Amino acid sequence: MIIVNLDVMMARRKMSLNELSERVGITVANLSILKTGKAKAVRFSTLGAICRVLDCTPGDILEYRPDEE
Amino acid sequence: MKKTSNRVFTAVCVFALICTLMWVVFYAIQTYFVLTTGSGDGVINWDSPHIGRKLTVFVINRILILTMAGLMGAFVFNILKYLKGGMIFNRANVVLLWVMAIVLPIHSFISDNMGSACSDADQFDWMLTDTPFVYAIVGVIVALLYKVACDAAEEQKLTI
């Protein structure tokens, strides 16, 4: 499964959800869906914008963990 | 959703609600005349030896009309409710469409037999045409398509 580590990166950059939302250009509600791992897909444009604002790579935000059987 | 589309959808939904209401009112008036006009063609033949069966078909028909009107009204009302949030597809309507796909063929079968139930003839013979099957097929196709569209809309909504 894919784990979204957006909250970790936001904490490292000391950035609030509101600030990230304003700078990325997506709503707080959508950002919250992404942060809590409820999103089904992420657009490359959104991922690119988040990486630009947080100064990181997609690998810093997304992580793959094998499902436990 | 664009404002224009929103207005068009609202207008269509309100029109559908008015039509459903008119449908119920029309059959309420017709029910009064069928039951009070007396024996004859187009109304209940009270002297028929099969009056029990004829009346049963008539009552089931009226109940099914009310059920279908309720289902259609709820369907349109749900669309109007979710339209404010920019969505016309919702899970409640998926369930309503599946129920309609079951009720509609039964309603069609009973309606086909209303001619016999409300006739001057003493006899009552059950009639089965292809109409209930056609309605069943169309109902299932519409319910399936709506479900697919609902799934796609939900996925689109959760694509950030």
gemmi code that builds the backbone of each chain (N, CA, C; Angstrom):
import gemmi

chains = {
    "A": [
        ("MET", (0.834, -1.205, 0.000), (0.000, 0.000, 0.000), (0.868, 1.253, 0.000)),
        ("ILE", (0.256, 2.317, -0.483), (0.988, 3.590, -0.564), (0.670, 4.436, 0.677)),
        ("ILE", (1.709, 4.864, 1.358), (1.542, 5.710, 2.536), (1.883, 7.148, 2.154)),
        ("VAL", (1.038, 8.075, 2.554), (1.293, 9.494, 2.273), (1.929, 10.125, 3.512)),
        ("ASN", (3.162, 10.590, 3.335), (3.892, 11.199, 4.461), (3.883, 12.724, 4.398)),
        ("LEU", (2.767, 13.251, 3.936), (2.664, 14.705, 3.773), (2.802, 15.429, 5.115)),
        ("ASP", (2.178, 14.847, 6.162), (2.242, 15.492, 7.483), (3.676, 15.558, 8.011)),
        ("VAL", (4.487, 14.526, 7.692), (5.890, 14.500, 8.132), (6.662, 15.636, 7.463)),
        ("MET", (6.461, 15.751, 6.132), (7.161, 16.799, 5.379), (6.708, 18.194, 5.813)),
        ("MET", (5.424, 18.309, 6.098), (4.893, 19.613, 6.544), (5.501, 19.994, 7.890)),
        ("ALA", (5.662, 18.996, 8.779), (6.250, 19.250, 10.096), (7.716, 19.645, 9.937)),
        ("ARG", (8.420, 18.959, 9.019), (9.843, 19.285, 8.798), (10.015, 20.714, 8.276)),
        ("ARG", (9.107, 21.112, 7.416), (9.189, 22.466, 6.820), (8.459, 23.503, 7.696)),
        ("LYS", (7.868, 23.019, 8.811), (7.115, 23.889, 9.727), (6.039, 24.689, 8.976)),
        ("MET", (5.271, 23.941, 8.175), (4.251, 24.591, 7.355), (2.862, 24.078, 7.754)),
        ("SER", (1.924, 24.993, 7.880), (0.562, 24.584, 8.259), (-0.219, 24.137, 7.018)),
        ("LEU", (-1.340, 23.477, 7.283), (-2.180, 22.985, 6.188), (-2.737, 24.152, 5.368)),
        ("ASN", (-3.105, 25.213, 6.078), (-3.651, 26.403, 5.398), (-2.625, 27.043, 4.480)),
        ("GLU", (-1.396, 27.174, 4.994), (-0.338, 27.815, 4.204), (-0.027, 26.963, 2.964)),
        ("LEU", (0.096, 25.646, 3.184), (0.393, 24.745, 2.056), (-0.734, 24.815, 1.018)),
        ("SER", (-1.953, 24.839, 1.521), (-3.114, 24.903, 0.625), (-3.070, 26.160, -0.242)),
        ("GLU", (-2.758, 27.293, 0.386), (-2.692, 28.562, -0.352), (-1.573, 28.545, -1.386)),
        ("ARG", (-0.399, 28.028, -0.961), (0.768, 28.071, -1.864), (0.684, 27.044, -2.980)),
        ("VAL", (0.021, 25.905, -2.712), (-0.111, 24.868, -3.755), (-1.276, 25.205, -4.696)),
        ("GLY", (-2.310, 25.816, -4.118), (-3.464, 26.190, -4.944), (-4.568, 25.146, -4.966)),
        ("ILE", (-4.627, 24.311, -3.935), (-5.766, 23.386, -3.808), (-6.450, 23.621, -2.456)),
        ("THR", (-7.673, 23.171, -2.351), (-8.440, 23.473, -1.136), (-7.904, 22.690, 0.072)),
        ("VAL", (-8.182, 23.220, 1.261), (-7.768, 22.557, 2.507), (-8.436, 21.181, 2.606)),
        ("ALA", (-9.709, 21.127, 2.159), (-10.463, 19.859, 2.215), (-9.757, 18.772, 1.385)),
        ("ASN", (-9.345, 19.150, 0.159), (-8.658, 18.182, -0.715), (-7.296, 17.796, -0.156)),
        ("LEU", (-6.601, 18.787, 0.412), (-5.291, 18.524, 1.010), (-5.438, 17.581, 2.211)),
        ("SER", (-6.521, 17.760, 2.944), (-6.798, 16.910, 4.099), (-7.077, 15.463, 3.656)),
        ("ILE", (-7.814, 15.320, 2.547), (-8.083, 13.974, 1.993), (-6.766, 13.286, 1.640)),
        ("LEU", (-5.839, 14.088, 1.055), (-4.530, 13.554, 0.657), (-3.698, 13.187, 1.892)),
        ("LYS", (-3.716, 14.068, 2.890), (-2.912, 13.889, 4.101), (-3.353, 12.667, 4.911)),
        ("THR", (-4.664, 12.437, 4.929), (-5.183, 11.318, 5.731), (-5.191, 9.996, 4.967)),
        ("GLY", (-4.700, 10.025, 3.728), (-4.591, 8.784, 2.946), (-5.910, 8.294, 2.364)),
        ("LYS", (-6.912, 9.199, 2.297), (-8.213, 8.802, 1.746), (-8.273, 8.965, 0.223)),
        ("ALA", (-7.282, 9.680, -0.345), (-7.292, 9.934, -1.793), (-7.083, 8.642, -2.577)),
        ("LYS", (-7.765, 8.542, -3.723), (-7.612, 7.356, -4.567), (-6.504, 7.558, -5.597)),
        ("ALA", (-6.240, 8.817, -5.958), (-5.195, 9.116, -6.941), (-4.688, 10.538, -6.743)),
        ("VAL", (-3.446, 10.769, -7.199), (-2.865, 12.118, -7.115), (-2.422, 12.523, -8.515)),
        ("ARG", (-2.824, 13.725, -8.931), (-2.403, 14.207, -10.248), (-0.917, 14.594, -10.187)),
        ("PHE", (-0.199, 14.392, -11.313), (1.220, 14.771, -11.372), (1.377, 16.268, -11.092)),
        ("SER", (0.405, 17.066, -11.594), (0.488, 18.525, -11.401), (0.395, 18.875, -9.907)),
        ("THR", (-0.498, 18.171, -9.175), (-0.634, 18.417, -7.729), (0.636, 18.004, -7.001)),
        ("LEU", (1.130, 16.805, -7.358), (2.343, 16.284, -6.718), (3.525, 17.223, -6.974)),
        ("GLY", (3.617, 17.693, -8.212), (4.696, 18.620, -8.584), (4.618, 19.906, -7.783)),
        ("ALA", (3.398, 20.429, -7.641), (3.213, 21.691, -6.902), (3.575, 21.510, -5.425)),
        ("ILE", (3.187, 20.382, -4.843), (3.504, 20.119, -3.424), (5.026, 20.006, -3.243)),
        ("CYS", (5.658, 19.259, -4.170), (7.112, 19.094, -4.096), (7.835, 20.440, -4.233)),
        ("ARG", (7.319, 21.300, -5.104), (7.931, 22.614, -5.310), (7.837, 23.449, -4.031)),
        ("VAL", (6.643, 23.452, -3.440), (6.414, 24.271, -2.233), (7.197, 23.711, -1.043)),
        ("LEU", (7.215, 22.373, -0.890), (7.887, 21.758, 0.269), (9.377, 21.485, 0.007)),
        ("ASP", (9.789, 21.804, -1.217), (11.191, 21.597, -1.621), (11.626, 20.149, -1.325)),
        ("CYS", (10.940, 19.225, -1.917), (11.262, 17.810, -1.709), (10.991, 17.021, -2.984)),
        ("THR", (11.140, 15.703, -2.936), (10.857, 14.856, -4.101), (9.591, 14.022, -3.807)),
        ("PRO", (8.955, 13.451, -4.861), (7.767, 12.616, -4.613), (8.034, 11.485, -3.625)),
        ("GLY", (9.280, 10.976, -3.609), (9.646, 9.893, -2.690), (9.590, 10.307, -1.237)),
        ("ASP", (9.734, 11.616, -0.995), (9.647, 12.099, 0.392), (8.194, 12.117, 0.877)),
        ("ILE", (7.290, 12.220, -0.069), (5.858, 12.324, 0.295), (5.167, 10.964, 0.228)),
        ("LEU", (5.507, 10.186, -0.798), (4.864, 8.881, -0.974), (5.822, 7.743, -0.628)),
        ("GLU", (5.298, 6.742, 0.049), (6.131, 5.599, 0.445), (5.345, 4.312, 0.206)),
        ("TYR", (6.045, 3.285, -0.296), (5.371, 1.999, -0.527), (5.689, 1.026, 0.613)),
        ("ARG", (4.620, 0.458, 1.195), (4.793, -0.575, 2.220), (4.009, -1.804, 1.801)),
        ("PRO", (4.669, -2.983, 1.750), (3.938, -4.199, 1.351), (2.790, -4.488, 2.324)),
        ("ASP", (1.675, -4.970, 1.764), (0.510, -5.293, 2.620), (0.841, -6.455, 3.545)),
        ("GLU", (0.389, -6.353, 4.808), (0.579, -7.463, 5.746), (-0.485, -8.517, 5.494)),
        ("GLU", (-0.075, -9.794, 5.388), (-1.045, -10.866, 5.113), (-1.551, -11.495, 6.402)),
    ],
    "B": [
        ("MET", (-19.328, 21.900, -10.835), (-20.314, 21.927, -11.920), (-20.626, 23.369, -12.306)),
        ("LYS", (-20.771, 23.639, -13.617), (-21.030, 25.005, -14.065), (-22.406, 25.465, -13.609)),
        ("LYS", (-22.528, 26.799, -13.450), (-23.799, 27.363, -12.977), (-24.941, 27.051, -13.936)),
        ("THR", (-24.631, 27.120, -15.273), (-25.671, 26.873, -16.275), (-26.169, 25.435, -16.161)),
        ("SER", (-25.227, 24.483, -16.067), (-25.612, 23.069, -15.950), (-26.443, 22.864, -14.687)),
        ("ASN", (-26.026, 23.543, -13.623), (-26.734, 23.443, -12.346), (-28.183, 23.897, -12.494)),
        ("ARG", (-28.364, 25.009, -13.203), (-29.720, 25.548, -13.409), (-30.544, 24.603, -14.271)),
        ("VAL", (-29.916, 24.062, -15.336), (-30.635, 23.142, -16.236), (-31.076, 21.906, -15.461)),
        ("PHE", (-30.162, 21.352, -14.664), (-30.476, 20.157, -13.872), (-31.611, 20.451, -12.881)),
        ("THR", (-31.536, 21.624, -12.241), (-32.577, 21.997, -11.280), (-33.928, 22.105, -11.977)),
        ("ALA", (-33.942, 22.754, -13.162), (-35.192, 22.916, -13.919), (-35.767, 21.550, -14.315)),
        ("VAL", (-34.894, 20.663, -14.807), (-35.343, 19.326, -15.223), (-35.908, 18.558, -14.023)),
        ("CYS", (-35.214, 18.668, -12.876), (-35.652, 17.949, -11.663), (-37.003, 18.469, -11.174)),
        ("VAL", (-37.167, 19.806, -11.170), (-38.439, 20.390, -10.724), (-39.567, 19.951, -11.663)),
        ("PHE", (-39.272, 19.954, -12.984), (-40.265, 19.515, -13.975), (-40.652, 18.053, -13.716)),
        ("ALA", (-39.647, 17.221, -13.425), (-39.900, 15.794, -13.156), (-40.753, 15.613, -11.906)),
        ("LEU", (-40.482, 16.433, -10.883), (-41.273, 16.364, -9.647), (-42.732, 16.755, -9.900)),
        ("ILE", (-42.918, 17.814, -10.733), (-44.283, 18.260, -11.069), (-45.017, 17.146, -11.838)),
        ("CYS", (-44.309, 16.530, -12.805), (-44.901, 15.442, -13.604), (-45.308, 14.268, -12.702)),
        ("THR", (-44.456, 13.934, -11.744), (-44.753, 12.824, -10.828), (-45.994, 13.142, -9.996)),
        ("LEU", (-46.056, 14.385, -9.539), (-47.215, 14.812, -8.748), (-48.498, 14.750, -9.586)),
        ("MET", (-48.392, 15.216, -10.864), (-49.557, 15.189, -11.761), (-50.010, 13.754, -12.027)),
        ("TRP", (-49.030, 12.863, -12.126), (-49.300, 11.436, -12.363), (-50.155, 10.871, -11.220)),
        ("VAL", (-49.746, 11.183, -9.985), (-50.460, 10.696, -8.802), (-51.866, 11.313, -8.732)),
        ("VAL", (-51.948, 12.619, -8.991), (-53.249, 13.306, -8.926), (-54.204, 12.730, -9.971)),
        ("PHE", (-53.679, 12.508, -11.194), (-54.510, 11.958, -12.272), (-55.096, 10.607, -11.865)),
        ("TYR", (-54.245, 9.741, -11.323), (-54.730, 8.406, -10.953), (-55.633, 8.438, -9.712)),
        ("ALA", (-55.444, 9.438, -8.855), (-56.331, 9.580, -7.690), (-57.740, 9.923, -8.169)),
        ("ILE", (-57.819, 10.864, -9.149), (-59.124, 11.252, -9.705), (-59.756, 10.062, -10.441)),
        ("GLN", (-58.909, 9.363, -11.226), (-59.410, 8.210, -11.991), (-59.933, 7.125, -11.045)),
        ("THR", (-59.226, 6.917, -9.929), (-59.639, 5.904, -8.947), (-61.045, 6.223, -8.434)),
        ("TYR", (-61.279, 7.496, -8.164), (-62.592, 7.917, -7.661), (-63.687, 7.541, -8.664)),
        ("PHE", (-63.457, 7.863, -9.951), (-64.488, 7.598, -10.960), (-64.662, 6.104, -11.230)),
        ("VAL", (-63.544, 5.362, -11.224), (-63.622, 3.915, -11.476), (-64.450, 3.225, -10.391)),
        ("LEU", (-64.287, 3.686, -9.160), (-64.970, 3.025, -8.046), (-66.391, 3.534, -7.807)),
        ("THR", (-66.720, 4.707, -8.343), (-68.046, 5.279, -8.033), (-68.991, 5.343, -9.230)),
        ("THR", (-68.485, 5.136, -10.446), (-69.343, 5.284, -11.628), (-70.361, 4.144, -11.745)),
        ("GLY", (-70.011, 2.983, -11.178), (-70.896, 1.821, -11.294), (-70.372, 0.850, -12.324)),
        ("SER", (-71.078, -0.223, -12.575), (-70.595, -1.263, -13.497), (-70.618, -0.764, -14.942)),
        ("GLY", (-69.623, -1.255, -15.718), (-69.580, -0.885, -17.127), (-68.193, -1.047, -17.696)),
        ("ASP", (-68.021, -0.661, -18.982), (-66.714, -0.797, -19.612), (-65.816, 0.359, -19.173)),
        ("GLY", (-64.566, 0.048, -18.818), (-63.630, 1.077, -18.377), (-63.681, 1.315, -16.876)),
        ("VAL", (-64.671, 0.742, -16.233), (-64.757, 0.841, -14.765), (-64.950, -0.572, -14.199)),
        ("ILE", (-64.949, -0.679, -12.881), (-65.098, -1.999, -12.253), (-66.516, -2.555, -12.510)),
        ("ASN", (-66.558, -3.822, -12.906), (-67.855, -4.498, -13.074), (-68.189, -5.198, -11.743)),
        ("TRP", (-69.013, -4.541, -10.934), (-69.291, -5.035, -9.577), (-70.083, -6.352, -9.588)),
        ("ASP", (-70.722, -6.654, -10.728), (-71.527, -7.877, -10.798), (-70.713, -9.091, -11.253)),
        ("SER", (-69.445, -8.873, -11.594), (-68.613, -9.974, -12.087), (-68.368, -11.011, -10.984)),
        ("PRO", (-68.397, -12.320, -11.354), (-68.083, -13.343, -10.343), (-66.616, -13.290, -9.909)),
        ("HIS", (-65.797, -12.608, -10.710), (-64.363, -12.482, -10.378), (-64.047, -11.106, -9.800)),
        ("ILE", (-65.010, -10.506, -9.137), (-64.836, -9.142, -8.611), (-63.673, -9.070, -7.611)),
        ("GLY", (-63.473, -10.146, -6.840), (-62.374, -10.166, -5.862), (-61.032, -10.014, -6.550)),
        ("ARG", (-60.832, -10.813, -7.618), (-59.568, -10.769, -8.353), (-59.395, -9.406, -9.056)),
        ("LYS", (-60.511, -8.920, -9.634), (-60.466, -7.634, -10.349), (-60.098, -6.493, -9.388)),
        ("LEU", (-60.732, -6.505, -8.228), (-60.455, -5.449, -7.242), (-59.020, -5.547, -6.726)),
        ("THR", (-58.549, -6.798, -6.526), (-57.174, -6.994, -6.040), (-56.170, -6.393, -7.024)),
        ("VAL", (-56.365, -6.699, -8.331), (-55.473, -6.158, -9.365), (-55.530, -4.631, -9.351)),
        ("PHE", (-56.748, -4.100, -9.215), (-56.925, -2.642, -9.200), (-56.171, -2.015, -8.021)),
        ("VAL", (-56.333, -2.616, -6.837), (-55.687, -2.058, -5.629), (-54.166, -2.168, -5.740)),
        ("ILE", (-53.683, -3.348, -6.219), (-52.221, -3.517, -6.372), (-51.681, -2.473, -7.348)),
        ("ASN", (-52.448, -2.237, -8.428), (-52.025, -1.239, -9.416), (-51.877, 0.140, -8.782)),
        ("ARG", (-52.840, 0.530, -7.956), (-52.779, 1.851, -7.322), (-51.608, 1.928, -6.331)),
        ("ILE", (-51.383, 0.835, -5.592), (-50.265, 0.812, -4.631), (-48.932, 0.931, -5.389)),
        ("LEU", (-48.837, 0.206, -6.523), (-47.590, 0.255, -7.303), (-47.361, 1.633, -7.929)),
        ("ILE", (-48.459, 2.290, -8.321), (-48.324, 3.652, -8.869), (-47.770, 4.574, -7.787)),
        ("LEU", (-48.313, 4.453, -6.577), (-47.822, 5.281, -5.463), (-46.359, 4.954, -5.146)),
        ("THR", (-46.035, 3.643, -5.174), (-44.644, 3.220, -4.901), (-43.688, 3.802, -5.946)),
        ("MET", (-44.070, 3.662, -7.229), (-43.207, 4.179, -8.305), (-43.063, 5.697, -8.210)),
        ("ALA", (-44.180, 6.374, -7.906), (-44.133, 7.841, -7.777), (-43.214, 8.233, -6.616)),
        ("GLY", (-43.315, 7.486, -5.512), (-42.455, 7.746, -4.351), (-40.990, 7.532, -4.685)),
        ("LEU", (-40.709, 6.435, -5.376), (-39.319, 6.127, -5.750), (-38.762, 7.189, -6.698)),
        ("MET", (-39.576, 7.566, -7.696), (-39.113, 8.567, -8.660), (-38.942, 9.933, -7.996)),
        ("GLY", (-39.889, 10.269, -7.120), (-39.795, 11.535, -6.392), (-38.540, 11.573, -5.529)),
        ("ALA", (-38.271, 10.469, -4.823), (-37.081, 10.391, -3.952), (-35.804, 10.490, -4.795)),
        ("PHE", (-35.819, 9.855, -5.967), (-34.656, 9.874, -6.878), (-34.341, 11.320, -7.299)),
        ("VAL", (-35.372, 12.013, -7.751), (-35.188, 13.403, -8.208), (-34.800, 14.310, -7.027)),
        ("PHE", (-35.450, 14.098, -5.880), (-35.164, 14.888, -4.687), (-33.697, 14.710, -4.273)),
        ("ASN", (-33.197, 13.474, -4.352), (-31.790, 13.200, -4.013), (-30.839, 13.938, -4.943)),
        ("ILE", (-31.191, 13.967, -6.245), (-30.337, 14.684, -7.203), (-30.306, 16.162, -6.831)),
        ("LEU", (-31.488, 16.725, -6.529), (-31.558, 18.145, -6.146), (-30.736, 18.409, -4.883)),
        ("LYS", (-30.798, 17.448, -3.937), (-30.088, 17.596, -2.656), (-28.572, 17.626, -2.863)),
        ("TYR", (-28.063, 16.723, -3.704), (-26.614, 16.622, -3.899), (-26.086, 17.613, -4.943)),
        ("LEU", (-27.001, 18.216, -5.703), (-26.608, 19.167, -6.746), (-25.871, 20.370, -6.159)),
        ("LYS", (-26.248, 20.762, -4.954), (-25.605, 21.906, -4.286), (-24.123, 21.636, -4.062)),
        ("GLY", (-23.791, 20.362, -3.813), (-22.390, 19.991, -3.605), (-21.665, 19.704, -4.906)),
        ("GLY", (-22.336, 19.939, -6.051), (-21.709, 19.747, -7.353), (-21.747, 18.318, -7.864)),
        ("MET", (-22.553, 17.464, -7.222), (-22.631, 16.051, -7.655), (-24.070, 15.702, -8.026)),
        ("ILE", (-24.249, 14.936, -9.102), (-25.608, 14.468, -9.410), (-25.730, 12.971, -9.134)),
        ("PHE", (-24.581, 12.322, -8.902), (-24.604, 10.885, -8.617), (-24.436, 10.652, -7.116)),
        ("ASN", (-25.225, 9.735, -6.568), (-25.073, 9.407, -5.150), (-25.520, 7.975, -4.902)),
        ("ARG", (-25.018, 7.411, -3.801), (-25.265, 5.993, -3.461), (-26.740, 5.688, -3.217)),
        ("ALA", (-27.455, 6.643, -2.594), (-28.876, 6.415, -2.288), (-29.662, 6.170, -3.578)),
        ("ASN", (-29.321, 6.932, -4.630), (-30.025, 6.767, -5.906), (-29.677, 5.449, -6.595)),
        ("VAL", (-28.482, 4.922, -6.340), (-28.115, 3.614, -6.899), (-29.085, 2.555, -6.356)),
        ("VAL", (-29.318, 2.617, -5.035), (-30.249, 1.670, -4.392), (-31.664, 1.873, -4.940)),
        ("LEU", (-32.082, 3.156, -5.046), (-33.438, 3.464, -5.542), (-33.638, 2.913, -6.950)),
        ("LEU", (-32.608, 3.037, -7.804), (-32.733, 2.547, -9.183), (-32.857, 1.026, -9.231)),
        ("TRP", (-32.141, 0.330, -8.337), (-32.250, -1.142, -8.294), (-33.652, -1.548, -7.848)),
        ("VAL", (-34.194, -0.815, -6.877), (-35.575, -1.102, -6.425), (-36.552, -0.843, -7.575)),
        ("MET", (-36.342, 0.270, -8.298), (-37.210, 0.605, -9.438), (-37.129, -0.456, -10.529)),
        ("ALA", (-35.917, -0.985, -10.735), (-35.732, -2.028, -11.762), (-36.546, -3.282, -11.423)),
        ("ILE", (-36.823, -3.495, -10.132), (-37.641, -4.645, -9.714), (-39.132, -4.293, -9.750)),
        ("VAL", (-39.469, -3.097, -9.231), (-40.883, -2.705, -9.118), (-41.515, -2.420, -10.491)),
        ("LEU", (-40.730, -1.787, -11.394), (-41.276, -1.369, -12.693), (-41.855, -2.531, -13.524)),
        ("PRO", (-41.167, -3.677, -13.670), (-41.772, -4.780, -14.431), (-43.056, -5.312, -13.785)),
        ("ILE", (-43.091, -5.331, -12.432), (-44.299, -5.796, -11.733), (-45.444, -4.814, -12.015)),
        ("HIS", (-45.121, -3.524, -11.926), (-46.110, -2.480, -12.219), (-46.624, -2.620, -13.654)),
        ("SER", (-45.700, -2.900, -14.578), (-46.078, -3.066, -15.986), (-46.999, -4.269, -16.177)),
        ("PHE", (-46.674, -5.380, -15.497), (-47.491, -6.599, -15.605), (-48.911, -6.349, -15.086)),
        ("ILE", (-49.004, -5.679, -13.936), (-50.317, -5.381, -13.351), (-51.088, -4.408, -14.245)),
        ("SER", (-50.372, -3.407, -14.792), (-51.023, -2.435, -15.682), (-51.588, -3.114, -16.922)),
        ("ASP", (-50.848, -4.102, -17.447), (-51.330, -4.837, -18.626), (-52.657, -5.533, -18.334)),
        ("ASN", (-52.849, -5.932, -17.071), (-54.065, -6.649, -16.690), (-55.191, -5.730, -16.202)),
        ("MET", (-54.922, -4.431, -16.196), (-55.945, -3.482, -15.761), (-57.098, -3.397, -16.759)),
        ("GLY", (-56.784, -3.637, -18.044), (-57.824, -3.626, -19.075), (-58.871, -4.683, -18.789)),
        ("SER", (-58.415, -5.834, -18.320), (-59.318, -6.944, -17.994), (-60.022, -6.689, -16.662)),
        ("ALA", (-59.279, -6.072, -15.736), (-59.852, -5.811, -14.408), (-60.959, -4.757, -14.478)),
        ("CYS", (-60.741, -3.745, -15.316), (-61.742, -2.677, -15.433), (-62.503, -2.814, -16.753)),
        ("SER", (-63.148, -3.930, -16.958), (-63.927, -4.123, -18.195), (-65.328, -4.616, -17.846)),
        ("ASP", (-66.187, -4.519, -18.840), (-67.582, -4.926, -18.669), (-67.707, -6.451, -18.569)),
        ("ALA", (-66.644, -7.135, -19.049), (-66.706, -8.601, -19.105), (-66.778, -9.216, -17.703)),
        ("ASP", (-67.478, -10.349, -17.611), (-67.567, -11.065, -16.333), (-66.252, -11.787, -16.037)),
        ("GLN", (-65.616, -12.272, -17.112), (-64.399, -13.072, -16.958), (-63.196, -12.201, -16.592)),
        ("PHE", (-62.218, -12.854, -15.974), (-60.931, -12.183, -15.759), (-59.826, -13.158, -16.138)),
        ("ASP", (-59.097, -12.840, -17.194), (-57.997, -13.709, -17.632), (-56.678, -12.967, -17.505)),
        ("TRP", (-55.708, -13.635, -16.894), (-54.375, -13.026, -16.749), (-53.730, -12.901, -18.125)),
        ("MET", (-52.990, -11.809, -18.321), (-52.340, -11.577, -19.603), (-50.854, -11.269, -19.357)),
        ("LEU", (-49.990, -11.902, -20.129), (-48.547, -11.630, -19.996), (-48.006, -11.203, -21.353)),
        ("THR", (-47.521, -9.966, -21.425), (-46.941, -9.468, -22.687), (-45.422, -9.335, -22.501)),
        ("ASP", (-44.770, -8.822, -23.534), (-43.304, -8.665, -23.435), (-42.910, -7.378, -22.704)),
        ("THR", (-43.888, -6.498, -22.457), (-43.573, -5.194, -21.850), (-42.842, -5.294, -20.503)),
        ("PRO", (-43.298, -6.143, -19.554), (-42.562, -6.221, -18.279), (-41.098, -6.615, -18.467)),
        ("PHE", (-40.833, -7.488, -19.425), (-39.449, -7.935, -19.667), (-38.607, -6.801, -20.257)),
        ("VAL", (-39.247, -6.032, -21.163), (-38.540, -4.884, -21.758), (-38.197, -3.873, -20.656)),
        ("TYR", (-39.184, -3.599, -19.786), (-38.951, -2.653, -18.678), (-37.856, -3.176, -17.740)),
        ("ALA", (-37.865, -4.498, -17.499), (-36.853, -5.093, -16.612), (-35.454, -4.900, -17.195)),
        ("ILE", (-35.327, -5.158, -18.510), (-34.014, -5.017, -19.170), (-33.551, -3.562, -19.121)),
        ("VAL", (-34.461, -2.649, -19.497), (-34.105, -1.220, -19.504), (-33.763, -0.755, -18.072)),
        ("GLY", (-34.556, -1.206, -17.099), (-34.325, -0.824, -15.700), (-32.959, -1.266, -15.206)),
        ("VAL", (-32.594, -2.513, -15.519), (-31.296, -3.043, -15.084), (-30.149, -2.289, -15.767)),
        ("ILE", (-30.314, -2.005, -17.083), (-29.261, -1.280, -17.814), (-29.067, 0.121, -17.210)),
        ("VAL", (-30.172, 0.818, -16.956), (-30.078, 2.180, -16.391), (-29.423, 2.136, -15.005)),
        ("ALA", (-29.855, 1.155, -14.167), (-29.289, 1.044, -12.811), (-27.789, 0.746, -12.873)),
        ("LEU", (-27.396, -0.133, -13.790), (-25.965, -0.472, -13.933), (-25.154, 0.736, -14.396)),
        ("LEU", (-25.687, 1.444, -15.413), (-24.975, 2.619, -15.935), (-24.833, 3.700, -14.862)),
        ("TYR", (-25.901, 3.901, -14.082), (-25.861, 4.907, -13.015), (-24.819, 4.525, -11.970)),
        ("LYS", (-24.743, 3.213, -11.645), (-23.773, 2.752, -10.648), (-22.342, 2.976, -11.142)),
        ("VAL", (-22.098, 2.655, -12.431), (-20.767, 2.859, -13.009), (-20.404, 4.348, -12.965)),
        ("ALA", (-21.382, 5.204, -13.332), (-21.147, 6.653, -13.323), (-20.889, 7.148, -11.901)),
        ("CYS", (-21.619, 6.573, -10.930), (-21.452, 6.965, -9.521), (-20.057, 6.590, -9.019)),
        ("ASP", (-19.604, 5.367, -9.373), (-18.257, 4.921, -8.992), (-17.197, 5.853, -9.579)),
        ("ALA", (-17.377, 6.183, -10.875), (-16.408, 7.047, -11.567), (-16.386, 8.439, -10.927)),
        ("ALA", (-17.577, 8.954, -10.585), (-17.659, 10.299, -9.981), (-16.973, 10.320, -8.620)),
        ("GLU", (-17.169, 9.239, -7.841), (-16.534, 9.172, -6.513), (-15.015, 9.108, -6.634)),
        ("GLU", (-14.553, 8.329, -7.626), (-13.104, 8.209, -7.842), (-12.517, 9.552, -8.281)),
        ("GLN", (-13.275, 10.222, -9.147), (-12.838, 11.540, -9.641), (-12.757, 12.534, -8.474)),
        ("LYS", (-13.745, 12.428, -7.571), (-13.788, 13.338, -6.420), (-12.593, 13.103, -5.499)),
        ("LEU", (-12.134, 11.841, -5.422), (-11.012, 11.514, -4.534), (-9.665, 11.544, -5.254)),
        ("THR", (-9.678, 12.112, -6.490), (-8.410, 12.338, -7.188), (-7.997, 13.775, -6.929)),
        ("ILE", (-6.870, 13.906, -6.222), (-6.444, 15.252, -5.804), (-5.449, 15.833, -6.793)),
    ],
}
model = gemmi.Model(1)
for chain_id, residues in chains.items():
    chain = gemmi.Chain(chain_id)
    for i, (resn, *xyz) in enumerate(residues, 1):
        res = gemmi.Residue()
        res.name, res.seqid = resn, gemmi.SeqId(i, " ")
        for name, pos in zip(("N", "CA", "C"), xyz):
            atom = gemmi.Atom()
            atom.name, atom.element = name, gemmi.Element(name[0])
            atom.pos, atom.b_iso = gemmi.Position(*pos), 0.0
            res.add_atom(atom)
        chain.add_residue(res)
    model.add_chain(chain)
structure = gemmi.Structure()
structure.add_model(model)
structure.setup_entities()
